[in-house]
């Protein structure tokens, strides 16, 4: 069985930080957040900036790759 360990510095990231971490252009990240492709944390106020839920993102990636997310 294949086991992959991913260490996160934080469980969430701003769209800007996620773009820097992944190398995905900011406009693409923003579009994917707004279309629901990337999971975000619930916003408490409309003015709050979206925070990408990295735990859910990596779990979804593992699931799509048929890997255990444990």
PDB file of N, CA, C and O in Angstrom:
ATOM      1  N   UNK A   1       0.842  -1.181   0.000  1.00  0.00           N
ATOM      2  CA  UNK A   1       0.000   0.000   0.000  1.00  0.00           C
ATOM      3  C   UNK A   1       0.890   1.248   0.000  1.00  0.00           C
ATOM      4  O   UNK A   1       1.886   1.310   0.720  1.00  0.00           O
ATOM      5  N   UNK A   2       0.526   2.215  -0.796  1.00  0.00           N
ATOM      6  CA  UNK A   2       1.257   3.464  -0.880  1.00  0.00           C
ATOM      7  C   UNK A   2       0.775   4.419   0.203  1.00  0.00           C
ATOM      8  O   UNK A   2      -0.426   4.587   0.414  1.00  0.00           O
ATOM      9  N   UNK A   3       1.727   5.040   0.882  1.00  0.00           N
ATOM     10  CA  UNK A   3       1.372   6.029   1.894  1.00  0.00           C
ATOM     11  C   UNK A   3       2.093   7.315   1.567  1.00  0.00           C
ATOM     12  O   UNK A   3       3.307   7.326   1.363  1.00  0.00           O
ATOM     13  N   UNK A   4       1.341   8.396   1.519  1.00  0.00           N
ATOM     14  CA  UNK A   4       1.898   9.712   1.247  1.00  0.00           C
ATOM     15  C   UNK A   4       1.642  10.579   2.468  1.00  0.00           C
ATOM     16  O   UNK A   4       0.519  10.638   2.968  1.00  0.00           O
ATOM     17  N   UNK A   5       2.674  11.247   2.946  1.00  0.00           N
ATOM     18  CA  UNK A   5       2.537  12.129   4.096  1.00  0.00           C
ATOM     19  C   UNK A   5       2.687  13.563   3.604  1.00  0.00           C
ATOM     20  O   UNK A   5       3.677  13.920   2.966  1.00  0.00           O
ATOM     21  N   UNK A   6       1.683  14.371   3.915  1.00  0.00           N
ATOM     22  CA  UNK A   6       1.714  15.781   3.539  1.00  0.00           C
ATOM     23  C   UNK A   6       1.697  16.598   4.820  1.00  0.00           C
ATOM     24  O   UNK A   6       0.795  16.458   5.645  1.00  0.00           O
ATOM     25  N   UNK A   7       2.690  17.444   4.978  1.00  0.00           N
ATOM     26  CA  UNK A   7       2.767  18.297   6.155  1.00  0.00           C
ATOM     27  C   UNK A   7       2.301  19.693   5.784  1.00  0.00           C
ATOM     28  O   UNK A   7       2.839  20.310   4.864  1.00  0.00           O
ATOM     29  N   UNK A   8       1.314  20.185   6.490  1.00  0.00           N
ATOM     30  CA  UNK A   8       0.782  21.518   6.239  1.00  0.00           C
ATOM     31  C   UNK A   8       1.272  22.484   7.309  1.00  0.00           C
ATOM     32  O   UNK A   8       1.285  22.153   8.495  1.00  0.00           O
ATOM     33  N   UNK A   9       1.671  23.666   6.889  1.00  0.00           N
ATOM     34  CA  UNK A   9       2.062  24.700   7.851  1.00  0.00           C
ATOM     35  C   UNK A   9       0.841  25.328   8.502  1.00  0.00           C
ATOM     36  O   UNK A   9       0.913  25.837   9.621  1.00  0.00           O
ATOM     37  N   UNK A  10      -0.275  25.287   7.796  1.00  0.00           N
ATOM     38  CA  UNK A  10      -1.540  25.829   8.304  1.00  0.00           C
ATOM     39  C   UNK A  10      -2.673  25.067   7.629  1.00  0.00           C
ATOM     40  O   UNK A  10      -2.492  24.558   6.523  1.00  0.00           O
ATOM     41  N   UNK A  11      -3.829  24.977   8.264  1.00  0.00           N
ATOM     42  CA  UNK A  11      -4.934  24.235   7.654  1.00  0.00           C
ATOM     43  C   UNK A  11      -5.680  25.015   6.569  1.00  0.00           C
ATOM     44  O   UNK A  11      -6.454  24.434   5.807  1.00  0.00           O
ATOM     45  N   UNK A  12      -5.450  26.321   6.498  1.00  0.00           N
ATOM     46  CA  UNK A  12      -6.103  27.166   5.494  1.00  0.00           C
ATOM     47  C   UNK A  12      -5.081  28.100   4.866  1.00  0.00           C
ATOM     48  O   UNK A  12      -4.001  28.319   5.416  1.00  0.00           O
ATOM     49  N   UNK A  13      -5.435  28.652   3.702  1.00  0.00           N
ATOM     50  CA  UNK A  13      -4.562  29.624   3.032  1.00  0.00           C
ATOM     51  C   UNK A  13      -5.423  30.604   2.239  1.00  0.00           C
ATOM     52  O   UNK A  13      -6.485  30.247   1.730  1.00  0.00           O
ATOM     53  N   UNK A  14      -4.951  31.835   2.144  1.00  0.00           N
ATOM     54  CA  UNK A  14      -5.630  32.802   1.286  1.00  0.00           C
ATOM     55  C   UNK A  14      -5.430  32.378  -0.165  1.00  0.00           C
ATOM     56  O   UNK A  14      -4.570  31.552  -0.469  1.00  0.00           O
ATOM     57  N   UNK A  15      -6.223  32.944  -1.040  1.00  0.00           N
ATOM     58  CA  UNK A  15      -6.065  32.627  -2.461  1.00  0.00           C
ATOM     59  C   UNK A  15      -4.672  33.027  -2.947  1.00  0.00           C
ATOM     60  O   UNK A  15      -4.063  32.327  -3.756  1.00  0.00           O
ATOM     61  N   UNK A  16      -4.176  34.158  -2.445  1.00  0.00           N
ATOM     62  CA  UNK A  16      -2.852  34.629  -2.849  1.00  0.00           C
ATOM     63  C   UNK A  16      -1.769  33.639  -2.414  1.00  0.00           C
ATOM     64  O   UNK A  16      -0.882  33.288  -3.192  1.00  0.00           O
ATOM     65  N   UNK A  17      -1.859  33.202  -1.171  1.00  0.00           N
ATOM     66  CA  UNK A  17      -0.855  32.258  -0.640  1.00  0.00           C
ATOM     67  C   UNK A  17      -0.949  30.917  -1.352  1.00  0.00           C
ATOM     68  O   UNK A  17       0.078  30.314  -1.666  1.00  0.00           O
ATOM     69  N   UNK A  18      -2.155  30.443  -1.610  1.00  0.00           N
ATOM     70  CA  UNK A  18      -2.344  29.184  -2.323  1.00  0.00           C
ATOM     71  C   UNK A  18      -1.729  29.278  -3.720  1.00  0.00           C
ATOM     72  O   UNK A  18      -1.092  28.335  -4.189  1.00  0.00           O
ATOM     73  N   UNK A  19      -1.920  30.405  -4.370  1.00  0.00           N
ATOM     74  CA  UNK A  19      -1.332  30.630  -5.691  1.00  0.00           C
ATOM     75  C   UNK A  19       0.187  30.555  -5.624  1.00  0.00           C
ATOM     76  O   UNK A  19       0.816  29.933  -6.481  1.00  0.00           O
ATOM     77  N   UNK A  20       0.780  31.182  -4.617  1.00  0.00           N
ATOM     78  CA  UNK A  20       2.237  31.147  -4.436  1.00  0.00           C
ATOM     79  C   UNK A  20       2.727  29.727  -4.158  1.00  0.00           C
ATOM     80  O   UNK A  20       3.742  29.295  -4.705  1.00  0.00           O
ATOM     81  N   UNK A  21       1.992  28.999  -3.295  1.00  0.00           N
ATOM     82  CA  UNK A  21       2.405  27.646  -2.907  1.00  0.00           C
ATOM     83  C   UNK A  21       2.352  26.669  -4.073  1.00  0.00           C
ATOM     84  O   UNK A  21       3.214  25.799  -4.198  1.00  0.00           O
ATOM     85  N   UNK A  22       1.346  26.810  -4.925  1.00  0.00           N
ATOM     86  CA  UNK A  22       1.125  25.835  -5.989  1.00  0.00           C
ATOM     87  C   UNK A  22       1.675  26.244  -7.347  1.00  0.00           C
ATOM     88  O   UNK A  22       1.879  25.401  -8.220  1.00  0.00           O
ATOM     89  N   UNK A  23       1.912  27.531  -7.523  1.00  0.00           N
ATOM     90  CA  UNK A  23       2.354  28.015  -8.836  1.00  0.00           C
ATOM     91  C   UNK A  23       1.202  28.197  -9.812  1.00  0.00           C
ATOM     92  O   UNK A  23       1.418  28.499 -10.985  1.00  0.00           O
ATOM     93  N   UNK A  24      -0.024  28.012  -9.327  1.00  0.00           N
ATOM     94  CA  UNK A  24      -1.206  28.223 -10.172  1.00  0.00           C
ATOM     95  C   UNK A  24      -1.483  29.724 -10.217  1.00  0.00           C
ATOM     96  O   UNK A  24      -1.508  30.372  -9.170  1.00  0.00           O
ATOM     97  N   UNK A  25      -1.689  30.286 -11.401  1.00  0.00           N
ATOM     98  CA  UNK A  25      -1.938  31.728 -11.485  1.00  0.00           C
ATOM     99  C   UNK A  25      -3.106  32.157 -10.597  1.00  0.00           C
ATOM    100  O   UNK A  25      -4.095  31.437 -10.459  1.00  0.00           O
ATOM    101  N   UNK A  26      -2.974  33.351  -9.995  1.00  0.00           N
ATOM    102  CA  UNK A  26      -3.983  33.852  -9.070  1.00  0.00           C
ATOM    103  C   UNK A  26      -5.368  33.887  -9.700  1.00  0.00           C
ATOM    104  O   UNK A  26      -6.345  33.506  -9.054  1.00  0.00           O
ATOM    105  N   UNK A  27      -5.471  34.328 -10.926  1.00  0.00           N
ATOM    106  CA  UNK A  27      -6.768  34.397 -11.607  1.00  0.00           C
ATOM    107  C   UNK A  27      -7.424  33.034 -11.719  1.00  0.00           C
ATOM    108  O   UNK A  27      -8.643  32.920 -11.593  1.00  0.00           O
ATOM    109  N   UNK A  28      -6.630  32.001 -11.954  1.00  0.00           N
ATOM    110  CA  UNK A  28      -7.153  30.634 -12.033  1.00  0.00           C
ATOM    111  C   UNK A  28      -7.640  30.180 -10.666  1.00  0.00           C
ATOM    112  O   UNK A  28      -8.712  29.585 -10.555  1.00  0.00           O
ATOM    113  N   UNK A  29      -6.858  30.455  -9.621  1.00  0.00           N
ATOM    114  CA  UNK A  29      -7.257  30.093  -8.252  1.00  0.00           C
ATOM    115  C   UNK A  29      -8.573  30.789  -7.908  1.00  0.00           C
ATOM    116  O   UNK A  29      -9.498  30.153  -7.402  1.00  0.00           O
ATOM    117  N   UNK A  30      -8.658  32.077  -8.178  1.00  0.00           N
ATOM    118  CA  UNK A  30      -9.862  32.852  -7.871  1.00  0.00           C
ATOM    119  C   UNK A  30     -11.073  32.276  -8.600  1.00  0.00           C
ATOM    120  O   UNK A  30     -12.145  32.145  -8.011  1.00  0.00           O
ATOM    121  N   UNK A  31     -10.912  31.938  -9.858  1.00  0.00           N
ATOM    122  CA  UNK A  31     -12.000  31.364 -10.643  1.00  0.00           C
ATOM    123  C   UNK A  31     -12.443  30.014 -10.071  1.00  0.00           C
ATOM    124  O   UNK A  31     -13.639  29.733  -9.985  1.00  0.00           O
ATOM    125  N   UNK A  32     -11.476  29.185  -9.681  1.00  0.00           N
ATOM    126  CA  UNK A  32     -11.800  27.866  -9.143  1.00  0.00           C
ATOM    127  C   UNK A  32     -12.445  27.957  -7.763  1.00  0.00           C
ATOM    128  O   UNK A  32     -13.282  27.123  -7.417  1.00  0.00           O
ATOM    129  N   UNK A  33     -12.067  28.955  -6.977  1.00  0.00           N
ATOM    130  CA  UNK A  33     -12.721  29.170  -5.678  1.00  0.00           C
ATOM    131  C   UNK A  33     -14.174  29.564  -5.916  1.00  0.00           C
ATOM    132  O   UNK A  33     -15.079  29.010  -5.292  1.00  0.00           O
ATOM    133  N   UNK A  34     -14.400  30.521  -6.816  1.00  0.00           N
ATOM    134  CA  UNK A  34     -15.753  31.026  -7.039  1.00  0.00           C
ATOM    135  C   UNK A  34     -16.657  30.009  -7.737  1.00  0.00           C
ATOM    136  O   UNK A  34     -17.880  30.085  -7.618  1.00  0.00           O
ATOM    137  N   UNK A  35     -16.066  29.061  -8.462  1.00  0.00           N
ATOM    138  CA  UNK A  35     -16.884  28.022  -9.109  1.00  0.00           C
ATOM    139  C   UNK A  35     -17.062  26.798  -8.215  1.00  0.00           C
ATOM    140  O   UNK A  35     -17.766  25.858  -8.584  1.00  0.00           O
ATOM    141  N   UNK A  36     -16.423  26.803  -7.029  1.00  0.00           N
ATOM    142  CA  UNK A  36     -16.597  25.717  -6.083  1.00  0.00           C
ATOM    143  C   UNK A  36     -15.650  24.547  -6.252  1.00  0.00           C
ATOM    144  O   UNK A  36     -15.815  23.522  -5.590  1.00  0.00           O
ATOM    145  N   UNK A  37     -14.661  24.677  -7.127  1.00  0.00           N
ATOM    146  CA  UNK A  37     -13.690  23.601  -7.331  1.00  0.00           C
ATOM    147  C   UNK A  37     -12.785  23.458  -6.109  1.00  0.00           C
ATOM    148  O   UNK A  37     -12.477  22.339  -5.699  1.00  0.00           O
ATOM    149  N   UNK A  38     -12.356  24.576  -5.525  1.00  0.00           N
ATOM    150  CA  UNK A  38     -11.510  24.547  -4.336  1.00  0.00           C
ATOM    151  C   UNK A  38     -12.386  24.808  -3.114  1.00  0.00           C
ATOM    152  O   UNK A  38     -13.145  25.777  -3.097  1.00  0.00           O
ATOM    153  N   UNK A  39     -12.292  23.956  -2.089  1.00  0.00           N
ATOM    154  CA  UNK A  39     -13.128  24.140  -0.893  1.00  0.00           C
ATOM    155  C   UNK A  39     -12.641  25.318  -0.053  1.00  0.00           C
ATOM    156  O   UNK A  39     -11.441  25.510   0.144  1.00  0.00           O
ATOM    157  N   UNK A  40     -13.595  26.093   0.434  1.00  0.00           N
ATOM    158  CA  UNK A  40     -13.225  27.225   1.289  1.00  0.00           C
ATOM    159  C   UNK A  40     -13.912  27.079   2.643  1.00  0.00           C
ATOM    160  O   UNK A  40     -14.915  26.381   2.789  1.00  0.00           O
ATOM    161  N   UNK A  41     -13.342  27.754   3.611  1.00  0.00           N
ATOM    162  CA  UNK A  41     -13.933  27.796   4.950  1.00  0.00           C
ATOM    163  C   UNK A  41     -15.161  28.710   4.898  1.00  0.00           C
ATOM    164  O   UNK A  41     -15.208  29.636   4.087  1.00  0.00           O
ATOM    165  N   UNK A  42     -16.146  28.459   5.750  1.00  0.00           N
ATOM    166  CA  UNK A  42     -17.314  29.347   5.785  1.00  0.00           C
ATOM    167  C   UNK A  42     -16.895  30.773   6.151  1.00  0.00           C
ATOM    168  O   UNK A  42     -16.076  30.980   7.046  1.00  0.00           O
ATOM    169  N   UNK A  43     -17.466  31.747   5.448  1.00  0.00           N
ATOM    170  CA  UNK A  43     -17.175  33.150   5.740  1.00  0.00           C
ATOM    171  C   UNK A  43     -18.152  33.642   6.799  1.00  0.00           C
ATOM    172  O   UNK A  43     -19.354  33.392   6.715  1.00  0.00           O
ATOM    173  N   UNK A  44     -17.620  34.347   7.798  1.00  0.00           N
ATOM    174  CA  UNK A  44     -18.466  34.897   8.872  1.00  0.00           C
ATOM    175  C   UNK A  44     -19.122  36.204   8.457  1.00  0.00           C
ATOM    176  O   UNK A  44     -20.209  36.537   8.930  1.00  0.00           O
ATOM    177  N   UNK A  45     -18.460  36.949   7.568  1.00  0.00           N
ATOM    178  CA  UNK A  45     -19.023  38.197   7.062  1.00  0.00           C
ATOM    179  C   UNK A  45     -18.795  38.244   5.550  1.00  0.00           C
ATOM    180  O   UNK A  45     -17.860  37.617   5.052  1.00  0.00           O
ATOM    181  N   UNK A  46     -19.631  38.973   4.818  1.00  0.00           N
ATOM    182  CA  UNK A  46     -19.437  39.068   3.366  1.00  0.00           C
ATOM    183  C   UNK A  46     -18.096  39.704   2.982  1.00  0.00           C
ATOM    184  O   UNK A  46     -17.573  39.440   1.899  1.00  0.00           O
ATOM    185  N   UNK A  47     -17.540  40.543   3.867  1.00  0.00           N
ATOM    186  CA  UNK A  47     -16.283  41.219   3.566  1.00  0.00           C
ATOM    187  C   UNK A  47     -15.061  40.322   3.779  1.00  0.00           C
ATOM    188  O   UNK A  47     -13.974  40.627   3.288  1.00  0.00           O
ATOM    189  N   UNK A  48     -15.237  39.224   4.506  1.00  0.00           N
ATOM    190  CA  UNK A  48     -14.117  38.341   4.812  1.00  0.00           C
ATOM    191  C   UNK A  48     -13.578  37.702   3.534  1.00  0.00           C
ATOM    192  O   UNK A  48     -14.344  37.266   2.675  1.00  0.00           O
ATOM    193  N   UNK A  49     -12.261  37.653   3.420  1.00  0.00           N
ATOM    194  CA  UNK A  49     -11.634  37.038   2.251  1.00  0.00           C
ATOM    195  C   UNK A  49     -11.741  35.519   2.332  1.00  0.00           C
ATOM    196  O   UNK A  49     -11.609  34.945   3.413  1.00  0.00           O
ATOM    197  N   UNK A  50     -11.979  34.867   1.201  1.00  0.00           N
ATOM    198  CA  UNK A  50     -12.069  33.402   1.220  1.00  0.00           C
ATOM    199  C   UNK A  50     -10.755  32.769   1.675  1.00  0.00           C
ATOM    200  O   UNK A  50      -9.673  33.213   1.291  1.00  0.00           O
ATOM    201  N   UNK A  51     -10.865  31.733   2.491  1.00  0.00           N
ATOM    202  CA  UNK A  51      -9.716  30.955   2.949  1.00  0.00           C
ATOM    203  C   UNK A  51      -9.887  29.545   2.378  1.00  0.00           C
ATOM    204  O   UNK A  51     -10.884  28.879   2.659  1.00  0.00           O
ATOM    205  N   UNK A  52      -8.923  29.088   1.579  1.00  0.00           N
ATOM    206  CA  UNK A  52      -8.998  27.748   1.012  1.00  0.00           C
ATOM    207  C   UNK A  52      -8.709  26.740   2.109  1.00  0.00           C
ATOM    208  O   UNK A  52      -7.712  26.854   2.823  1.00  0.00           O
ATOM    209  N   UNK A  53      -9.583  25.755   2.240  1.00  0.00           N
ATOM    210  CA  UNK A  53      -9.452  24.702   3.238  1.00  0.00           C
ATOM    211  C   UNK A  53      -8.464  23.672   2.683  1.00  0.00           C
ATOM    212  O   UNK A  53      -8.839  22.826   1.871  1.00  0.00           O
ATOM    213  N   UNK A  54      -7.214  23.742   3.116  1.00  0.00           N
ATOM    214  CA  UNK A  54      -6.167  22.867   2.586  1.00  0.00           C
ATOM    215  C   UNK A  54      -6.370  21.414   2.995  1.00  0.00           C
ATOM    216  O   UNK A  54      -6.033  20.507   2.235  1.00  0.00           O
ATOM    217  N   UNK A  55      -6.918  21.180   4.189  1.00  0.00           N
ATOM    218  CA  UNK A  55      -7.161  19.812   4.643  1.00  0.00           C
ATOM    219  C   UNK A  55      -8.165  19.143   3.708  1.00  0.00           C
ATOM    220  O   UNK A  55      -7.937  18.024   3.247  1.00  0.00           O
ATOM    221  N   UNK A  56      -9.271  19.823   3.430  1.00  0.00           N
ATOM    222  CA  UNK A  56     -10.285  19.281   2.525  1.00  0.00           C
ATOM    223  C   UNK A  56      -9.737  19.166   1.103  1.00  0.00           C
ATOM    224  O   UNK A  56     -10.042  18.204   0.399  1.00  0.00           O
ATOM    225  N   UNK A  57      -8.935  20.134   0.680  1.00  0.00           N
ATOM    226  CA  UNK A  57      -8.357  20.120  -0.671  1.00  0.00           C
ATOM    227  C   UNK A  57      -7.475  18.887  -0.872  1.00  0.00           C
ATOM    228  O   UNK A  57      -7.614  18.178  -1.869  1.00  0.00           O
ATOM    229  N   UNK A  58      -6.564  18.630   0.080  1.00  0.00           N
ATOM    230  CA  UNK A  58      -5.661  17.486  -0.064  1.00  0.00           C
ATOM    231  C   UNK A  58      -6.400  16.160   0.112  1.00  0.00           C
ATOM    232  O   UNK A  58      -6.036  15.170  -0.523  1.00  0.00           O
ATOM    233  N   UNK A  59      -7.429  16.119   0.961  1.00  0.00           N
ATOM    234  CA  UNK A  59      -8.234  14.905   1.103  1.00  0.00           C
ATOM    235  C   UNK A  59      -8.956  14.597  -0.208  1.00  0.00           C
ATOM    236  O   UNK A  59      -9.034  13.440  -0.620  1.00  0.00           O
ATOM    237  N   UNK A  60      -9.480  15.630  -0.859  1.00  0.00           N
ATOM    238  CA  UNK A  60     -10.157  15.455  -2.152  1.00  0.00           C
ATOM    239  C   UNK A  60      -9.166  14.968  -3.212  1.00  0.00           C
ATOM    240  O   UNK A  60      -9.487  14.089  -4.012  1.00  0.00           O
ATOM    241  N   UNK A  61      -7.973  15.538  -3.214  1.00  0.00           N
ATOM    242  CA  UNK A  61      -6.944  15.106  -4.168  1.00  0.00           C
ATOM    243  C   UNK A  61      -6.580  13.638  -3.951  1.00  0.00           C
ATOM    244  O   UNK A  61      -6.431  12.883  -4.911  1.00  0.00           O
ATOM    245  N   UNK A  62      -6.437  13.237  -2.683  1.00  0.00           N
ATOM    246  CA  UNK A  62      -6.101  11.841  -2.368  1.00  0.00           C
ATOM    247  C   UNK A  62      -7.226  10.915  -2.820  1.00  0.00           C
ATOM    248  O   UNK A  62      -6.975   9.847  -3.376  1.00  0.00           O
ATOM    249  N   UNK A  63      -8.461  11.330  -2.579  1.00  0.00           N
ATOM    250  CA  UNK A  63      -9.622  10.520  -2.985  1.00  0.00           C
ATOM    251  C   UNK A  63      -9.657  10.350  -4.504  1.00  0.00           C
ATOM    252  O   UNK A  63      -9.885   9.246  -5.001  1.00  0.00           O
ATOM    253  N   UNK A  64      -9.434  11.428  -5.234  1.00  0.00           N
ATOM    254  CA  UNK A  64      -9.463  11.374  -6.693  1.00  0.00           C
ATOM    255  C   UNK A  64      -8.306  10.531  -7.248  1.00  0.00           C
ATOM    256  O   UNK A  64      -8.396  10.007  -8.358  1.00  0.00           O
ATOM    257  N   UNK A  65      -7.229  10.404  -6.477  1.00  0.00           N
ATOM    258  CA  UNK A  65      -6.096   9.578  -6.891  1.00  0.00           C
ATOM    259  C   UNK A  65      -6.214   8.150  -6.354  1.00  0.00           C
ATOM    260  O   UNK A  65      -5.298   7.340  -6.494  1.00  0.00           O
ATOM    261  N   UNK A  66      -7.375   7.857  -5.729  1.00  0.00           N
ATOM    262  CA  UNK A  66      -7.623   6.538  -5.128  1.00  0.00           C
ATOM    263  C   UNK A  66      -6.593   6.183  -4.063  1.00  0.00           C
ATOM    264  O   UNK A  66      -6.155   5.037  -3.969  1.00  0.00           O
ATOM    265  N   UNK A  67      -6.208   7.180  -3.257  1.00  0.00           N
ATOM    266  CA  UNK A  67      -5.284   6.976  -2.146  1.00  0.00           C
ATOM    267  C   UNK A  67      -6.039   7.190  -0.844  1.00  0.00           C
ATOM    268  O   UNK A  67      -6.967   7.998  -0.799  1.00  0.00           O
ATOM    269  N   UNK A  68      -5.665   6.492   0.205  1.00  0.00           N
ATOM    270  CA  UNK A  68      -6.315   6.748   1.502  1.00  0.00           C
ATOM    271  C   UNK A  68      -5.944   8.134   2.006  1.00  0.00           C
ATOM    272  O   UNK A  68      -4.797   8.559   1.868  1.00  0.00           O
ATOM    273  N   UNK A  69      -6.903   8.837   2.585  1.00  0.00           N
ATOM    274  CA  UNK A  69      -6.663  10.200   3.078  1.00  0.00           C
ATOM    275  C   UNK A  69      -6.337  10.213   4.564  1.00  0.00           C
ATOM    276  O   UNK A  69      -6.541  11.233   5.223  1.00  0.00           O
ATOM    277  N   UNK A  70      -5.848   9.138   5.094  1.00  0.00           N
ATOM    278  CA  UNK A  70      -5.560   9.042   6.529  1.00  0.00           C
ATOM    279  C   UNK A  70      -4.168   9.508   6.865  1.00  0.00           C
ATOM    280  O   UNK A  70      -3.775   9.489   8.031  1.00  0.00           O
TER     281      UNK A  70
END
